[in-house]
Amino acid sequence: MKDRNHLSDIGIAHDVKMISNGLVDIPMLQLLSPDGVAHDSDGYAELDQDKSEKILQTMHYIRILDERMIAAQRQGRISFYLACTGEEAATIGSAAALEPEDMIMSQYREQGTLAYRGYTTKQFMDQMFSNQKDPNKGRQMPIHYGDKALNFMTISSPLGTQIPQASGYAYGQKMAGVDALTICYFGEGAASEGDFHAGLNMAAVLNCPVIFFCRNNGYAISTPAEEQFAGDGIASRGIGYGIKTIRVDGNDVLAVFAATKKAREIALKEQCPVLIEAMTYRLAAHSTSDDPTGYRSKEEEAKWREKDPILRFEKWLKSKNWFNEEAIKQFAVESRQEVLQTLKQVEKEPVNHIDDIIEDVYDTPPWHLKEQLQSLKQHIRQYPEAYPKTSGRIKND
């Protein structure tokens, strides 16, 4: 198994080192220092100026979207939101290394990958406001995006379900002989789910072309990583399953891009899975339902804000003379205006008709669902003040 597991197979990693307690000590790939100095250019040679500028713009856009939608949730305009503040390099840097035909299976903090592929502000908003333009017909919570045209599988709430699904989808890609793979994102907390182990083992045994991308952001909601597992992070598990594995600095766009680019090359050429563990930090709360002050200190957060992936990437762009400060400021102003204007427009859109709730499951809705629907309508008529957006859609039924 040594040849299969050896990290140098990735082409940009170091050797596995054994330490006294028998655990695998896995080094972390870093190509960009915190002060913006690049160590090596081999791994990110394809990261040209145009792609770099697109990555930076997407990072700024997502941070603006996150800030505005958190505020919208606080105002009661949407019910829920998850920000990816601090993890933009991990999600957007990896998306830049993929091809459009690659399938993305997300957990819930990868909105940057969708934005990089061209998902519009209105598409984000339609889903979060669950209006008639929402392709999910308002049946899911906010941030449960999905887009067939962009090869982005619809998000589901339960943790880890996308991991074995990704193995299965990648196996299908292999059987179909297509020149594409699947990338599956998840957090280190989701790696404690049984689906993680089933999915990785399936991919390893069946040689599925899939990239497992773990965002190790330090916390599973309020549980710190040191209370989740005793081993060397998530990367050691990939090695245990016989999967080519690399650990990268998740706040380093160059390292993430290079690792994902190489992982894609290996996964397709050798028809095998690759695991990437991106070491990063969640600067925002876990969700709008969370208060991080209850389990981590302001000093800890301040320490990680100094490692902000956007500022770090901008320093590198300046060293390349690729950074136009006025242009990015103008982009931020225009993006903020677009987000605010679209929000105001979209929240006025009508919601779906209540009958949609039992459609698209059976050819003809069965009797018990019809009865439940009638009972729901009766309940809404009885308490119309609790359903202001819905009651008007059923009064003539």
Buried (B, 14 or more C-beta within 10 A) or exposed (E): EEEEBBBEBBBBBBEBEEEEEEEBEBBBBBBBBBEBEBEBEEBBEEBEEEBBBEBBBBBBBBBBBBBBBBBBBEEEBBEBBBBBBBBBBBBBBBBBBBEEEBBBBBBBBBBBBBBBBEBEBBBBBBBBBBBBBBBBBBEBBBBBBBBEEBBBBBBBEEBBBBBBBBBBBBBEBBEEEEEBBBBBBBBBBBBBBEBBBBBBBBBBEBBBBBBBBBBBBBBBBEBEBEEBBEEBBBBBBBBBBBBBBBBBBBBBBBBBBBBBBBBBBBBBEBBBBBBBBBBBBBBBBBBBEBEBEEEBEEEEBEEBEEBBBBEBBBBBBEEEEBBBEEEBEEBBEEBBEBBBEBBEEBBEBEBBBBBBBBEEEEEEBEEEBEEEBEEBBEEBEEEEEEBEEBBEBBEEE
